[in-house]
Amino acid sequence: MIKTEKILHLKSYRGRRVRVVREHYLRERVPCFSSLCQAACANDGKVLPGDLTHYVVPGVEVVVNFLEILEFRELQGVIFTQTACQALQSKGRRCYSRLRNLVKDPRHDCVLFANEFQEHSYRPREKGESHEQWQTRCVYEAAVWYYNHLAGMMSIVMVTEDEDVVSRFSNLNSGVFVVTFKDYLQNFWPDLQAAHELYGSISQALQEKESEDTQKEFCEHLPTEVLAAGIKSGRYIQGILNVSKHRAQNEAFVANDDISNKNSDLIGGVLVYGVRNRNRAVHGDSVVLELLPRSEWRGKVTALTEGPVDERTGGDSESKPMPTGRVVGVLQRNWRDYVVTFPPREGTQSRNSQRILVIPWDRRIPKIRISTQQADVLQDHRVVVRIDSWESTSLYPSGHSVRVLGRAGELETEVQTILIENCIHVPPFSEAQLREMPSTSATKPWTVDPVQVSKRRDLRETHLVFSIDPRGCEDVDDTLSVRRLPGGSLLELGVHIADVTHFVSEGSLTDLEARSRATTYYLADRRYDMLPAVLSADLCSLLGGVDRYAMSVLWELDVQTMAVAKVWFGRTLIRSSYQLHYELAQALLNGEEAEVPELAQLASEERDGKLAELVEALETLTHVARHLRAQRDCGGALELEGVEVRAQLDEKRNITALVPRQPLEVHETVAECMIYANHWVARKIQEVFPYQALLRRHPPPRQELFGQLVDTAQARGFSIDTSTNKALADSLNRAVDPRDPLVNRLLRMMATQAMSQAVYFSTGSEPEDQFFHYGLALDRYTHFTSPIRRYADMVVHRLLTAALATEQGAEPVEAPAGNKEMEELAEHINNKNRAAQRAQNLSIGLFQCLFFKERDPETDPRCVAGAVIYSIRDNGVLVFVPEYGVKGPVYLKNKEGQVVSVGPDGTCEWQSGSVQRHSDHIRTTSACGSATFRLFDHITVRVSVLSSSCHSDTLNMEVISNKPHRSSSTPQQVSSQGRNQLVQEVVRLAEEAQKETRKPKLSREEREFRQSKTPNLYSLLEEIRELSLLDPETEPRPPEGTQVDT
């Protein structure tokens, strides 16, 4: 090791130059991370393959400006130097983290070489040499060192953006080639069209930065040191900027739990009013605020928002003034890929203009200025862009285009838009990932390993195992068993879950992909699996009549009290005897005639005996579940409104209808067993790993969020006690109007909206009194029962395996992650789950709009439906339409100042007049008289679609009568018929779109983007809750019914 000095010339935030001298140590042996190494380097972890034609070493400016191209998996053998990495760090922590994650990811063939610590590659900065020249020389010397270190067995290509560098270094060493990045892409990757387009877009954006503007449009952000000191002293407030979806130009909010706990004024967050006070912060950024004087505080607008709002206009009534502030700094940018649309050309804009203001699909994002020469070609297309910067001299951020999705309005374009807007990246599983899967085929099916048989508890001959799932379900990840034990005083309950982690090793390529996705994504016409189909639909699916590996929990329960006498956890080998669907299981419980497919070929006497055995098991299971539910009810478990629907599928698994699932007792039976297993597994892993177990908690909601629920119930004569979960559950059970069942349904909907989100967490990051699950009334809870579709369950399976090994005195195969790593993983899964839920909701909204878009709202009877008022606003009401499961605003006063006037027969029309809002009703007054609309009133609305070329279409509801909608069908029939029509029509539109000869121009990856090629929603449509009733944290496919969190 050689000791030397490294001199740095730094600049403080006050502008003073500082000379810093640091000790610098050089080593002869620094890992090269190449499989061709002949020097026995300590190459731990990922190494570059030796079968490439060359390795590529990008220069500093290439790494700083074109990192997103270097992220393409097609580019292999990339060597990032320490010099380039440090330069990227100066660009921001987010870019630096991207590079570090890229290097760690084994799916990418790239490594990081510590060239500045290698004795023979390090070059000190020479006198008179600029910093950029020194960086270039360091990268080149690293490339030369690699060529010599590998004894000339691999050519090295250094890529740069400087033609002078090419001229200077290209002929110095044979075997080390220096070319421009553009030439490199053209010569080595001529068919990688996406990379060429992205290079051109970034290059153009770099060339045309707005340097001519000198007038300040915004205040400069304060230095990081000043922001940190202000936050510590309490002068400034830190938080995440959330822009209002409905008033994006005016209203944004910042919430901070730590500050609100110290200052009661800030419980409701801080309002940031107007774009100027937002000071170049974008939705999702981590910002620092300074509170404005109380005289400048404003309130939230309480009127319904109709169309775009200009922040210069006023007149809308506001709520009580709340803390209002302005952004003084941005701690962390949360920029992502944005989908934008090119607006129609304005007459004043030159057709040769290269700088265009594009409109983001997300209304909360400001317009973005990009440089392109294809503005005319891309009119009315959806394009993916990235923001590069937002200078204080510009009204808008600057960015560059990444790729074209397709024409706006086309189904495939809109679905991909939803995925990208929610940061969901689900390419087809790679060949390397599929090679990790066990081999199975029709001629040579997979069989159990004799070694595994000897290691596992074999339940195939001793236990009656069966599954109860949605009709047509393929990914059966849970089965049940129940039996009386000898002696008659105990019975054994078993929950058996697919042993996914046996097939997916931690750290494997399949595991990394599953971790990245974190969940299976369900959309309205497709799904994207977390795991390859060979696992999710075959080897890990606990299908009937085949041997499968499982992770089991077995309880010995007292027959009378259901007290637990003993519990056993472990790996098992099972064979499911019956694959039941919910309706069949319920029919057997009800004593109805029902055909069990597995018994159809048996003789009468044998069939009757096995059927009696199955029915007895179902009855015993139901008896146990009732006791388990009663125990949780005593603790205050909540049951909130959530109507699930299921899809009817034909032989080709195409959707033929969408039918609301009738609530059956067997739903709760399965739910209670899954909840019980999750609870006991949570106890086990937390006891063994008290500081690094992955659990799930549901914090109690803040009392102020129950305001609308309490006031609305009071208007109907009900009293809601929200002091505890038990009091809330009892209050909701009492708030029943026998004349109108929708009253209780809407109250439960409001309770759902007031709830906090259930989240995963590491037990080392929260005190034990915060482990409680408010909705389920359990002291500890986790997710264990769905490892096929949730990565959290796979983590819990590994923790349980390690816990059992620890208790037996054996060393776990893989040591559990520490608290910090587990907490980071929990946050990643939480973010992905929220993204999955948002994408699911947007997909449902897309298909709802597609259904109504083809209808004439004036003549089509399907566009007229009954609605129920559930909230009062200054200029209208919010309604829920049970027939289609949608909610939205109904305006009683329009922009022209006209109000809804009601005739003698209840029909409505627009006339001049006024509105008066009260706590439980709103009254309109016109020349024809006055009309009153009260909470829970049933009215008739006309549903239409508001189309937008730049944003997503939205449903528009207009009141046409203040009387209930007349229908000869019962409410349930109406709901069923309406949903059937909606889904059948949407599927027809999707099929027609697929048959069109003109397709959007998509890349190969985008053409293969979908993993489910046909509508296949058996899982999604089993658990989608009506859009208006969705709990933000509801899982995509809970088999446990309408619980808060299962």
Residue pairs with C-beta under 8 A, 6 or more apart in sequence:
1 25
1 26
1 27
2 25
2 26
2 27
2 119
3 23
3 24
3 25
3 26
4 23
4 24
4 25
4 26
4 124
5 21
5 22
5 23
5 24
6 21
6 22
6 23
6 24
6 124
7 19
7 20
7 21
7 22
7 125
8 19
8 20
8 21
8 22
9 17
9 18
9 19
9 20
10 17
10 18
10 19
10 20
11 17
11 18
12 18
13 223
13 224
13 225
13 226
24 116
25 117
26 117
26 118
26 119
26 122
27 117
27 118
27 119
28 118
28 119
28 120
29 39
29 41
29 42
30 41
30 113
30 114
30 115
30 117
30 118
31 41
31 42
31 43
31 44
31 114
32 39
32 41
32 43
32 113
32 146
32 149
32 150
33 41
33 43
33 45
33 46
33 47
33 48
33 111
33 113
34 41
34 43
34 47
34 48
34 50
34 55
34 111
34 146
34 150
34 154
35 47
35 48
35 49
35 50
36 50
36 150
36 153
36 154
37 43
37 149
37 150
38 150
38 151
39 149
46 103
46 106
46 111
47 111
48 55
48 76
48 77
48 79
48 109
48 110
48 111
49 76
49 77
49 109
50 153
50 154
52 76
52 77
52 109
52 154
53 155
54 77
54 154
54 155
54 156
54 157
54 177
54 188
55 77
55 78
55 79
55 146
55 154
55 155
55 156
55 157
56 75
56 77
56 78
56 79
56 156
56 157
56 158
56 159
56 184
57 78
57 79
57 81
57 139
57 142
57 143
57 146
57 156
57 157
57 158
57 159
58 66
58 70
58 78
58 80
58 84
58 139
58 158
58 159
58 181
59 84
59 135
59 136
59 139
59 158
59 159
59 160
59 161
59 162
59 165
60 83
60 84
60 87
60 132
60 135
60 136
60 139
61 160
61 161
61 162
62 70
62 84
62 159
62 160
62 161
62 181
63 70
63 80
63 84
63 85
63 87
63 88
63 99
64 84
64 87
64 88
64 91
64 95
65 161
65 202
65 206
66 181
66 199
66 202
67 88
67 95
67 98
67 99
67 102
68 198
68 202
68 386
68 402
69 75
69 181
69 185
69 195
69 198
69 199
69 202
70 78
70 102
70 110
71 98
71 102
71 108
72 192
72 194
72 195
73 107
73 108
74 189
74 192
74 195
75 109
75 110
75 189
75 195
76 109
76 110
77 109
77 110
78 108
78 109
78 110
78 111
79 110
79 111
79 113
79 142
79 143
79 146
80 99
80 103
80 110
80 111
80 112
80 113
81 112
81 113
81 115
81 138
81 139
81 142
82 112
82 113
82 114
82 115
82 116
82 117
83 115
83 116
83 135
83 138
83 139
83 142
84 135
84 139
85 96
85 99
85 112
87 135
88 95
88 96
88 99
89 95
89 96
92 333
93 332
94 332
94 333
94 335
102 108
102 110
103 110
103 111
103 112
105 512
106 507
106 509
106 512
107 430
107 432
107 509
107 512
107 513
113 142
113 146
115 121
115 122
115 138
115 139
115 141
115 142
115 145
116 122
116 138
118 142
118 145
120 145
121 138
121 141
121 142
121 144
121 145
122 138
122 141
123 134
123 137
123 138
123 141
125 131
125 134
126 134
129 137
136 160
136 162
136 165
139 158
140 158
140 165
140 169
140 176
140 178
143 156
143 158
143 176
144 156
144 172
144 173
144 176
146 154
146 156
147 154
147 155
147 156
147 173
147 175
147 176
152 175
155 175
155 176
155 177
156 175
156 176
156 177
157 177
157 178
157 179
157 184
157 188
158 169
158 176
158 177
158 178
158 179
159 178
159 179
159 180
159 181
159 184
160 166
160 178
160 179
160 180
160 181
161 180
161 181
163 180
165 178
166 178
166 179
166 180
169 176
169 178
170 177
170 178
170 179
179 187
181 199
182 199
182 203
185 192
185 195
185 196
185 199
186 196
189 195
189 196
193 1003
194 403
194 1003
194 1005
197 401
197 403
198 400
198 402
198 403
201 370
201 371
201 372
201 400
201 401
201 402
202 400
204 354
204 371
204 372
204 373
204 400
205 370
205 371
205 388
205 398
205 399
205 400
207 371
208 354
208 355
208 371
209 389
209 398
210 369
210 391
210 393
210 394
210 398
213 391
213 393
213 394
214 393
215 393
216 392
216 393
217 392
217 393
217 394
217 395
218 276
218 279
218 280
218 392
219 279
219 328
219 392
220 392
221 279
221 280
221 327
221 328
221 329
221 330
222 230
222 288
222 328
222 329
224 329
224 331
226 329
227 236
227 288
227 328
227 329
227 331
230 236
230 288
230 290
230 328
231 237
231 238
231 288
234 262
235 290
236 288
236 289
236 290
236 328
236 329
237 254
237 256
237 259
237 266
237 270
237 288
237 289
237 290
237 291
237 325
238 256
238 259
238 286
238 287
238 288
238 289
238 331
239 254
239 255
239 256
239 259
239 269
239 270
239 286
239 287
239 289
240 254
240 255
240 284
240 285
240 286
240 287
240 334
241 252
241 253
241 254
241 272
241 278
241 281
241 282
241 283
241 284
241 285
241 286
241 287
241 327
242 252
242 253
242 254
242 255
242 283
242 284
243 251
243 252
243 278
243 283
243 364
244 250
244 251
244 252
244 253
244 364
245 363
245 364
246 305
247 301
247 305
247 309
248 363
248 364
249 274
249 275
249 308
249 309
249 310
249 311
250 273
250 274
250 301
250 309
250 311
251 271
251 272
251 273
251 300
251 301
252 271
252 272
252 278
252 281
252 283
253 269
253 270
253 271
253 272
254 269
254 270
254 272
254 287
254 289
254 325
255 269
255 270
256 266
256 269
256 270
259 266
260 266
260 267
260 269
265 323
266 323
267 702
267 704
268 322
268 323
268 704
269 322
269 323
270 289
270 291
270 322
270 323
270 324
270 325
271 297
271 298
271 299
271 300
271 322
271 323
271 324
271 325
272 278
272 281
272 289
272 324
272 325
272 326
272 327
273 298
273 324
274 311
275 311
275 366
276 326
277 292
277 324
277 325
277 326
277 327
278 326
278 327
279 326
279 327
279 328
280 327
280 330
280 390
280 392
280 397
281 287
281 327
281 330
282 333
282 334
282 335
282 365
282 366
282 387
282 390
282 397
283 362
283 364
283 365
284 334
284 336
285 330
285 332
285 333
285 334
286 330
286 331
286 332
286 334
287 327
287 329
287 330
287 331
288 327
288 328
288 329
288 330
288 331
289 325
289 326
289 327
289 328
290 325
290 326
290 328
291 323
291 324
291 325
292 324
292 325
292 326
294 321
296 324
297 321
297 322
297 323
297 324
298 318
298 321
298 322
298 324
299 318
299 319
299 320
299 321
299 322
300 318
300 319
300 322
301 316
301 317
301 318
301 319
302 316
302 317
302 318
302 319
302 873
302 874
303 316
303 317
303 873
303 874
303 875
303 876
304 873
304 874
304 875
304 876
304 878
304 889
304 891
306 889
306 891
306 894
306 895
307 895
316 874
317 874
335 386
335 387
336 386
336 423
337 384
337 385
337 386
337 402
337 420
337 423
338 360
338 361
338 362
338 365
338 368
338 384
338 385
338 386
338 387
338 399
338 421
339 360
339 361
339 362
339 382
339 383
339 384
339 385
339 405
339 417
339 420
339 421
340 358
340 359
340 360
340 361
340 368
340 370
340 382
340 383
340 384
340 385
340 950
341 358
341 359
341 361
341 380
341 381
341 382
341 383
341 408
341 949
341 950
342 356
342 358
342 375
342 378
342 379
342 380
342 381
342 383
343 357
343 358
343 359
343 950
344 379
345 351
345 375
345 376
345 379
351 376
353 375
354 371
354 372
354 373
354 375
355 369
355 370
355 371
356 369
356 370
356 371
356 372
356 375
357 367
357 368
357 369
357 396
358 367
358 368
358 369
358 370
358 383
358 385
359 367
359 950
359 951
360 366
360 367
360 368
361 382
361 417
361 421
361 950
361 951
361 952
362 421
363 951
366 396
366 397
367 396
368 385
368 387
368 396
368 397
368 398
368 399
369 394
369 396
369 397
369 398
369 399
370 385
370 398
370 399
370 400
370 401
371 400
372 378
372 401
378 404
380 407
380 408
380 409
380 949
381 404
381 405
381 406
381 407
381 408
382 404
382 405
382 406
382 407
382 408
382 413
382 414
382 416
382 417
383 401
383 402
383 403
383 404
383 405
384 401
384 402
384 403
384 404
384 405
384 420
385 399
385 400
385 401
385 402
386 399
386 400
386 402
387 397
387 398
387 399
388 397
388 398
388 399
388 400
389 397
389 398
390 396
390 397
390 398
391 398
403 1003
403 1006
404 1001
405 413
405 416
405 417
405 420
405 1000
405 1002
405 1006
406 412
406 413
406 416
406 1000
406 1001
406 1002
407 413
407 1000
408 414
408 949
408 950
409 949
410 993
410 1000
411 525
411 850
411 989
411 990
411 993
412 993
412 999
412 1000
412 1002
413 1000
414 846
414 952
415 523
415 525
415 526
415 843
415 846
416 1006
416 1009
417 952
418 523
418 839
418 842
418 843
418 846
419 425
419 426
419 521
419 839
419 1009
421 842
422 835
422 836
422 838
422 839
422 842
423 835
424 521
424 528
424 835
424 836
424 839
425 516
426 517
426 521
426 528
426 1009
426 1011
427 1005
427 1008
427 1009
428 1008
428 1011
429 510
429 513
429 532
429 1011
430 509
432 509
433 509
433 510
433 513
433 532
434 532
434 534
436 505
436 508
436 509
436 510
437 503
437 510
437 532
437 534
437 535
438 446
438 503
438 534
438 539
439 446
440 446
440 534
440 538
440 539
446 538
446 539
447 547
448 547
448 549
448 573
452 502
452 549
452 573
453 573
455 571
456 549
456 570
456 571
456 572
456 573
457 552
457 570
457 571
457 572
457 573
458 572
458 573
459 465
459 481
459 494
459 496
459 552
459 572
459 573
459 574
459 575
460 547
460 573
460 574
460 575
463 481
463 483
463 494
463 574
464 481
464 482
464 483
464 577
464 613
464 614
464 617
465 479
465 480
465 481
465 494
465 496
465 574
465 575
465 576
465 577
466 479
466 480
466 481
466 544
466 576
466 577
466 578
466 579
466 580
466 614
466 617
467 476
467 478
467 479
467 480
467 542
467 544
467 576
467 578
467 579
467 580
468 480
468 580
468 581
468 582
468 585
468 666
468 669
468 670
469 476
469 579
469 580
469 581
469 582
469 1039
470 581
470 582
470 646
470 1018
470 1019
470 1022
470 1039
471 581
471 582
471 583
471 646
471 1018
472 581
472 649
472 653
472 1018
473 581
473 1018
473 1019
473 1022
474 536
474 537
474 541
474 1018
475 536
475 537
475 540
475 541
475 788
475 789
475 1019
476 498
476 541
476 542
476 543
476 576
476 579
477 497
477 498
477 500
477 540
477 541
477 542
477 785
477 786
477 787
477 788
477 789
478 495
478 496
478 497
478 498
478 542
478 670
478 674
478 785
478 786
478 1039
479 495
479 496
479 542
479 550
479 574
479 576
480 493
480 494
480 495
480 496
480 621
480 670
480 673
481 492
481 493
481 494
481 496
481 617
482 491
482 492
482 493
482 494
482 617
482 620
482 621
482 624
483 491
483 492
483 617
484 490
484 491
484 492
484 559
484 620
485 491
485 492
485 556
488 559
489 558
489 559
490 556
490 557
490 558
490 559
490 565
491 556
491 557
491 559
491 620
491 624
492 554
492 555
492 556
492 557
493 554
493 555
493 557
493 621
493 624
493 673
493 676
494 552
494 553
494 554
494 555
495 552
495 553
495 673
495 674
495 676
495 677
495 785
496 542
496 550
496 551
496 552
496 572
496 574
497 550
497 551
497 552
497 677
497 784
497 785
497 786
497 787
497 793
497 797
498 540
498 541
498 542
498 548
498 549
498 550
498 551
498 787
498 788
499 540
499 548
499 549
499 550
499 551
499 571
499 797
500 531
500 535
500 540
500 787
500 788
500 793
500 794
500 797
501 787
501 794
501 797
501 798
501 801
502 549
502 571
503 535
503 539
503 540
504 510
504 511
504 514
504 531
504 535
504 794
505 511
506 798
506 814
510 531
510 532
511 794
514 530
514 531
514 791
514 794
515 791
515 825
515 828
517 528
517 530
517 791
517 832
518 530
518 790
518 791
518 792
518 828
518 829
518 832
518 833
518 836
519 530
519 789
519 790
519 791
519 829
519 832
519 833
519 836
519 1036
520 527
520 528
520 529
520 530
520 536
520 788
520 789
520 790
520 836
520 1019
520 1036
520 1037
521 527
521 528
521 836
521 839
521 840
521 1036
522 836
522 840
522 1017
522 1019
522 1020
522 1024
522 1036
522 1037
523 839
523 840
523 843
523 1020
524 840
524 843
524 844
524 846
524 847
524 986
524 1017
524 1020
525 843
525 847
525 986
525 987
525 990
525 1015
525 1017
526 1010
526 1011
526 1012
526 1013
526 1015
526 1016
527 1011
527 1012
527 1016
527 1017
527 1019
527 1020
528 1010
528 1011
528 1012
529 536
529 789
529 1011
529 1012
530 536
530 788
530 789
530 790
530 791
531 540
531 788
535 788
536 788
536 789
539 548
540 548
540 787
540 788
541 548
541 788
542 548
542 550
542 574
542 576
543 576
543 579
544 576
544 577
544 578
544 579
544 598
545 575
545 576
545 577
545 598
546 575
546 576
547 573
547 574
547 575
548 573
548 574
548 575
548 576
549 571
549 572
549 573
550 571
550 572
550 573
550 574
551 569
551 570
551 571
551 572
551 784
551 797
551 800
551 801
552 568
552 569
552 570
552 571
552 572
552 574
553 567
553 568
553 569
553 677
553 680
553 681
554 567
554 568
555 564
555 566
555 567
555 568
555 676
555 680
556 564
556 565
556 566
556 567
557 563
557 564
557 565
557 624
558 565
562 624
562 627
562 628
562 631
567 680
569 681
569 684
569 800
569 804
570 804
571 801
577 598
577 614
578 596
578 598
578 614
579 597
579 598
580 588
580 596
582 661
582 664
582 666
582 667
582 670
583 664
584 594
584 596
585 618
585 666
586 664
586 665
586 666
587 593
587 594
588 594
588 596
588 611
588 614
588 615
588 618
589 615
589 618
589 619
589 622
589 665
589 666
596 611
596 614
599 607
599 610
599 611
602 610
618 666
621 669
621 673
622 665
622 666
622 669
624 672
624 673
625 668
625 669
625 670
625 671
625 672
625 673
628 672
628 673
628 675
628 676
629 637
629 668
629 672
632 672
632 675
632 776
632 777
632 778
633 729
633 777
635 725
635 726
635 777
635 778
636 724
636 725
636 726
636 727
636 728
636 729
636 777
637 725
637 729
637 775
637 776
637 777
638 725
638 728
638 729
638 732
638 751
638 774
638 775
638 776
638 777
638 1044
639 729
639 748
639 1042
639 1043
639 1044
640 748
640 749
640 751
640 752
640 755
640 775
640 1031
640 1042
640 1044
641 745
641 746
641 748
641 749
641 752
641 1029
641 1042
642 752
642 1025
642 1026
642 1029
642 1030
642 1031
642 1034
642 1042
643 660
643 661
643 885
643 1025
643 1026
643 1029
643 1042
644 660
644 661
644 1022
644 1023
644 1024
644 1025
644 1041
644 1042
645 658
645 659
645 660
645 661
645 885
645 979
645 1021
645 1022
645 1024
645 1026
646 658
646 659
646 661
646 1018
646 1021
646 1022
647 655
647 656
647 657
647 658
647 659
647 983
647 1017
647 1018
647 1020
647 1021
647 1022
648 655
648 656
648 657
648 658
648 659
649 655
649 656
649 1016
649 1018
650 656
652 1014
653 1014
653 1015
653 1016
653 1018
654 987
654 1014
654 1015
655 983
655 984
655 987
655 1015
655 1017
655 1021
656 984
656 987
657 979
657 980
657 983
657 984
658 979
658 980
658 982
658 983
658 1021
659 976
659 979
659 980
660 972
660 975
660 976
660 979
661 667
661 1022
663 1041
663 1042
667 1040
667 1041
667 1042
668 1040
668 1041
670 1039
670 1040
670 1041
671 1038
671 1039
671 1040
671 1041
671 1043
671 1046
672 1040
674 785
674 1039
674 1040
674 1046
675 776
675 778
675 781
675 1040
675 1043
675 1046
677 784
677 785
678 781
678 782
678 783
678 784
678 785
678 1046
679 776
679 778
679 780
679 781
681 782
681 784
681 796
681 800
682 693
682 695
682 696
682 780
682 781
682 782
682 784
683 780
684 800
684 803
685 693
685 694
685 695
685 782
685 796
685 799
685 800
685 803
686 693
686 695
686 763
686 771
686 780
687 803
688 802
688 803
688 806
688 807
689 763
689 799
689 802
689 803
689 816
690 763
690 764
691 762
691 763
691 764
691 819
692 762
692 763
692 764
692 816
692 817
692 818
692 819
692 822
693 762
693 763
693 782
693 799
693 822
694 760
694 761
694 762
694 782
694 792
694 795
694 796
694 799
694 822
694 825
694 826
695 760
695 761
695 762
695 763
695 771
695 780
695 781
695 782
696 758
696 759
696 760
696 761
696 773
696 781
696 782
696 783
696 792
696 1045
697 758
697 759
697 761
697 766
697 770
697 771
697 772
697 773
697 781
698 755
698 756
698 757
698 758
698 759
698 772
698 773
698 774
698 775
698 776
698 781
698 1044
698 1045
699 756
699 770
699 774
700 725
700 756
700 772
700 774
701 722
701 754
701 755
701 756
701 774
702 756
703 722
705 754
706 720
706 722
706 751
706 754
708 750
708 754
708 871
709 720
709 722
709 747
709 750
709 751
709 754
710 720
710 722
711 919
711 920
712 746
712 747
712 750
712 870
712 871
712 920
712 935
713 719
713 720
713 731
713 735
713 747
714 720
715 919
715 920
715 934
715 935
715 936
716 735
716 737
716 743
716 935
716 936
718 731
718 734
718 735
718 747
719 731
720 728
720 731
720 732
720 735
720 747
721 727
721 728
721 730
721 731
722 728
722 731
725 774
725 775
725 777
726 777
728 751
732 744
732 747
732 748
732 751
735 743
735 744
735 747
736 743
736 744
737 743
737 744
740 936
740 938
742 868
742 880
742 882
742 936
743 936
746 868
746 870
746 880
746 936
749 870
749 880
749 1028
749 1029
750 870
752 1029
752 1030
752 1031
752 1044
755 774
755 775
755 1031
755 1044
756 774
757 834
757 1032
757 1033
758 773
758 775
758 1033
758 1044
758 1045
759 826
759 830
759 1033
760 783
760 792
760 826
760 829
760 830
761 823
761 826
762 819
762 822
762 823
762 825
762 826
763 771
763 819
764 818
764 819
764 822
764 823
765 819
765 823
771 779
771 780
771 781
772 778
772 779
773 779
773 780
773 781
773 1045
774 1044
775 1043
775 1044
775 1045
776 1043
776 1044
776 1045
776 1046
781 1045
782 792
782 796
783 790
783 792
783 793
783 796
784 793
784 796
784 797
784 800
785 793
785 1039
786 793
786 1035
786 1037
786 1039
787 793
787 794
787 797
789 1019
789 1036
789 1037
790 1035
791 829
792 826
792 829
795 825
798 814
798 816
799 816
801 812
801 813
802 812
802 813
802 814
802 815
802 816
805 811
805 812
805 813
806 812
816 822
817 825
833 1033
833 1035
834 1032
834 1033
836 1036
837 1030
837 1032
837 1033
837 1034
837 1036
840 1020
840 1024
840 1036
841 1027
841 1030
842 952
844 1024
844 1027
845 952
845 954
845 955
845 1027
846 952
846 953
847 982
847 983
847 986
848 884
848 886
848 955
848 982
848 1027
849 945
849 952
849 953
849 954
849 955
850 985
850 986
850 989
851 981
851 982
851 985
851 986
851 989
852 863
852 943
852 944
852 945
852 955
853 945
853 947
853 953
854 985
854 989
855 862
855 863
856 863
857 863
857 942
857 943
857 944
858 942
862 978
862 981
863 942
863 943
863 944
864 940
864 941
864 942
864 943
864 960
864 965
865 881
865 883
865 884
865 940
865 941
865 943
865 965
865 978
866 881
866 882
866 883
866 938
866 939
866 940
866 941
866 964
866 965
866 967
866 974
867 879
867 880
867 881
867 890
867 938
867 939
867 940
867 941
867 957
867 965
868 879
868 880
868 882
868 936
868 937
868 938
868 939
869 877
869 878
869 879
869 933
869 934
869 935
869 936
869 937
869 939
870 878
870 879
870 880
870 887
870 935
870 936
871 877
871 878
871 935
872 917
872 918
872 919
872 920
872 921
872 922
872 933
872 935
873 889
873 917
873 922
874 915
874 917
875 891
875 892
875 893
875 915
876 889
876 890
876 891
876 892
876 893
876 922
877 889
877 890
877 892
877 922
877 933
878 887
878 888
878 889
878 890
879 887
879 888
879 889
879 890
879 939
879 941
879 957
880 886
880 887
880 1028
881 887
881 941
881 943
881 957
882 971
882 974
882 975
883 974
883 975
883 978
883 979
884 943
884 978
884 979
884 982
885 975
885 979
885 1026
885 1027
885 1028
885 1029
886 943
886 955
886 1027
886 1028
887 1027
887 1028
888 954
888 955
888 956
888 957
889 957
890 939
890 941
890 957
890 958
890 959
891 900
891 958
892 899
892 900
892 915
892 922
892 924
892 933
892 959
893 899
893 900
893 915
893 924
894 910
897 912
898 910
898 911
898 912
898 913
899 910
899 911
899 912
899 913
899 914
899 915
899 924
899 925
899 926
900 908
900 909
900 910
900 924
900 931
900 959
901 908
901 909
901 910
901 911
901 913
901 924
901 926
901 927
901 928
901 929
901 931
902 908
902 924
902 928
902 929
902 931
902 962
903 909
903 928
905 961
906 961
906 962
906 963
907 960
907 961
908 959
908 960
908 961
908 962
911 926
911 927
911 928
912 926
912 927
913 924
913 925
913 926
913 927
914 924
914 925
915 922
915 923
915 924
915 925
916 922
916 923
916 925
920 934
920 935
921 932
921 933
921 934
921 935
922 932
922 933
923 930
923 931
923 932
923 933
924 930
924 931
924 933
931 962
933 939
933 962
937 962
938 963
938 964
938 965
939 959
939 961
939 962
939 963
939 964
940 959
940 960
940 961
940 962
940 963
940 964
940 965
941 957
941 958
941 959
941 960
942 957
942 958
942 960
943 955
943 956
943 957
944 955
944 956
944 958
945 953
945 954
945 955
945 956
946 953
946 954
946 955
946 956
947 953
948 954
967 974
969 977
987 1015
990 1015
1002 1009
1019 1036
1019 1037
1020 1036
1020 1037
1022 1037
1022 1039
1023 1034
1023 1035
1023 1036
1023 1037
1023 1038
1023 1039
1025 1031
1025 1034
1025 1042
1031 1044
1031 1045
1033 1045
1034 1045
1035 1045
1035 1046
1038 1046
1039 1046
1040 1046
